[in-house]
Amino acid sequence: MSNIPAELYYTESHEWLADNADGTVTVGITHHAQELLGDVVFIEAADLGRQLDAGEEYTVIESVKAASDSYAPVAGEIIAFNEALEDAPETVNEDPYVEGWVMKLKLAQNADLSGLLDAQAYSDLVASED
Amino acid sequence: MSETLLTTPFYSMHLEAGAKMVPFAGFDMPVQYAMGVKQEHLHCRAAAGLFDVSHMGQVRITGPSMEAVALALESLIPADYFNLAAGRQRYGFFTNDNGGILDDLMVTNAGDHFFVVVNAACKAQDISHMQSHFGDDIQLDVLDDRALLALQGPKAAEVLARLAPEVMDMRFMDARPVAILGHPCFIGRAGYTGEDGFEISVANDRAEALAAALLAFDEVEWIGLGARDSLRLEAGLCLYGHDLNTETTPVSANLVWGMQKSRRAGGQRAAGFPGADIILSEIAHGPAQRRVGLLPEGKAPVREGVALVLADGSVIGTVTSGGFGPSLGAPLAMGYVDSVHAAVDTQVFALVRGKQLPCRVCKMPFVEQTYHR
């Protein structure tokens, strides 16, 4: 069973987003995504200060199987990258929602969380893929 | 593309073991099991891994004499099979008129016939290639009624000896008929992981029972195609269709060790195989490109198809296999570079997502082979 916390937002490309309620959000990949990828061996450092549009590719996650792009769930500026992943990329597999976060965004003026999936909708999406 | 995939006799065992199945060379094959690629890889290097390689082609070749069959094989493969002793195996490759490689294979002198194992994707082509070149007195029997298991790893011999004690007497590249659980099998002490181990040819209707008996030992776990790839890459072994193809010669692929002296210039049966002029000339004068090992200096994997360049951006080669080596604990790759840049410790750059990632040309294997010689 895929682990899908109720309090997070999700995308169809299997990112999660936590609203920090201070104009910033934390982004990572879902439990289901890390299962699909397999053992993660490298995550390209995201460029701090880069302005992202919603849906824009911001990093590449490399697993033992393949390279996979990850996308910004909403528009914003990259204000943090989880540097612990450089030495321990497997954290994304082991703890995708807490220690395995990937980046933090400062939301853009026009950023819109309403288009994201809630836990139920994402759970339905995952179920439909299985 | 709704072509029905073939299955091996282990299909239902794979599903029970939680395998993720993928199409591979026309077969529905396990790419990984519940353990995952990385743990499967490490398990094989620490204990014993069981691989379903039944998709590979097993062919029995007979003729008026063993010498006649050996010479027929030598007419298509630049290796010495005439002097291959009974009960011994030898690696080889089919070449074409341009000196390129059509497939690589394992050939065994089984005493009263030759036993050949070819790659799944090349099976039909290899068989028609042999049929069209061999005389009518050479008989090919495709052993579709037999499955093939590989048992690989430091515990492989100990485990298999519990079922067949005589395997302890075998050394690397020995092959012989052995009864396991009362049924005739054909076992070679070889494999494609860099580890000691065995390949076991078994009748389809006894295959599941044999796999179940091996898996009953704590040391043995199923290993999928994903880990098979990272294991063979760490061992510096070529994968046909990636590191070898019709554009690569045995010389550029650094496989001249697979051409015994009798087939090289001045040897007793020198030449006499497709592309001999080109291949022997390349041995004498050097190939334009060479296959090399590559160690990326950073942590990003460098994968198949990536261009290799110098600092000034000029292209000098291509990566043909690459990824992450779980035992090495680092990314690794192999590829072809212009021969002038093939020396060990040469710095080259892999062009990944527009960035030049520094890599060092290195010796292979990346992880020490532990064959039982």
Interface residues (C-beta under 8 A of the other chain):
Chain A: G38 D39 V41 F42 E44 V60 E62 V64 K65 A66 A67 E86 P89
Chain B: V31 Q32 G36 V37 K38 Q39 H41 G226 S230 K299 A300 P301 R303 G323 F324 P326 P331 R353
